[in-house]
Amino acid sequence: MKSPKKTSNFRFEQMIECGTEELRSKHVVEFEAIDLRGVFRRARVLDQTYLDTLFLKKQINAPQYSAGEEYLDLLLRAGAFLRSPSLEAGIDQTGREKSRSMASRIMAVSGARTRLRRDAGPDATLAVDLAIGGNARVEVELLKVGLDVLVSYFGTSGVNDPRDV
């Protein structure tokens, strides 16, 4: 009797479920079921950013982490990061309209940055910008000073750590 032919490619399944070898060597990958029976799973990277790593090691708390995410969102809105251009057709704008649009985008982060510079000082502001905007390793205590100012600014002090539940 002929044995049934194996239809799956083990290497392909391993890559789909676990991410690539390079990804696993650089990051912490967790597997989670995406259906009720657990048949379909996905790999989720837990430490994509330096802030994630600090949070997982419990070097920063949940309110500080949430404030850092809020600040990252403002940096994204302000256009602080390069992005691929959209290939979808859009509304044509004149140069004058574009300049107003850029100015309003830059203003998205100005309130938080002003508070950060005023209350935390230039060193803590630089640490926050490097850690959140540049994903650079910085002195944790200096970063925490800046994150505490952002906790006050964004009002994230009531955020509970989900790991404590």
N, C-alpha and C positions, 0 to 999 in steps of 0.2 A: 504494500500500500504506500502510496506517495504522500509524503508529509506536506501540509499546506505551506504554500510559499509565503515567506515573510514579506509583508508589503511596506513596512516602515523602515526608514533609514535612521538608525540609532543616533548617528552624529547630528542629523537634522533635528531630531526631537530634542536632543540635549541642548542644541543652540537655541531653539525656540523657547524651551522651558527655562533655561538658565541664563540666557543672554550670551554674548560672545565671550571667549576666553579672556580677551583684553578687558572687557567690562567687569568680569568677575575678579580680575586681579587688582583692579583699581577701586572698586566700590563694594559696599555691602548690599547683597541682593537677597530679597525676601520673596518667597513664593506664596501666592494667594489664589484661592479658588475664585473663579468668576461665575460659577453656576452653583446651584444648590447641592448637586451630587458630588462636586469636586472633580469632575471629569476634565473640565477645561480650566487651565491654570495660566497665570501670567507671572512674569518676574518683575519685581518692582525695585528700583534702585532707591535705597534709603538715605544715602549720603551723597547726593549730587553736588551740594555746595559745602563750603567751609562752615557755614552757619548750621547746616544739617548735622555735620560731624560734631560740632560743639554741643548741639542739643542732644544728640544720641549719647554723648559721653557725660551728659548732665553738667556741663561746664557753664551753660546758660539755661535759664528757666523758660517756661512756656510763654509768659508775657514778653520777655525779651526776644524770643524767637518770632513770635507773632508780629512784634513791632518791626523786626528786621524784614519780614516778608512784606509788610505794608510799605516800608521804605523802598524795597526792591520793586514793588508794583509802581510806585511813583517814578522811580528811575526809568522803568520801561515806558511809562506814559510820556515821560519827558524826552524820550528818544536818546537816552544815554548809551544804548547798545546798538550796534550795527545789525540790521535785519535785511533779509533778502527782499527785493522789491516785489510788490504784488503784480502779477501778470494779468490781473483782471482789468477790463476796461473801466475807467472811472470818469468822473466829471473833470473836465479841463479847468485848470485854475490859472490865473495870471500870476506873475511874479509877486505882485503886491499882496495878493491873497495868501500866497505861500509864506511870505515873511510874517504876516499876522498869525498864521497857523503855527509857525515855529516858535514865535514868542509866547503864545499861549501854552504850548507844550512844555517849554522850559519853565514856565511859571508853576507847573504842576508840582514840582519838587521844592520850589523856593521857600515855602513856609516851613517845611520840615528842616531844611538845611539851615535856615536862619535860626531856628530854635536850637538846633544842634550846635551850631557855632557859638551862639550866645551862652548857652547853659553848660555845654560840655567842654568847650575850648577847642583850639585848632588841632591838637594832637588826637583827641578822641574823635573829632570829626573826620580826620584823615584815616584813622583806624576803621571807622564805620564804612567810609567810602571804599577803602581798599578791600575790606572783608566782604562787603555786600555787593559792591559794584564790580570789583575785580577778582573776587574769589581768592584773595591772597591771605596767607597765614599772618596774623598780627598778634600783638600781645593781648591776651584774653582779658586781663583786668582793665586795660584801656578801652577795649571794645565794649565791655560791660558798662562802663561809664556812659558812653554814647548811646548804647541800647536802652539804658535806664531813662535817658532824656526822651528817646523816641517812644518808650512805653507811656510816659506822661503825655507826649504830644498826640499819639494815636489812641490813647485810652484803652490799652490792652491789659491793664493790670488785673482785670477780672478773668482772664483766660486761664483755665485749669489745664494742668498737664494730663493728657489722656493716659499716661503710663501709671499714674497714681490711683486710678479708679479700680 
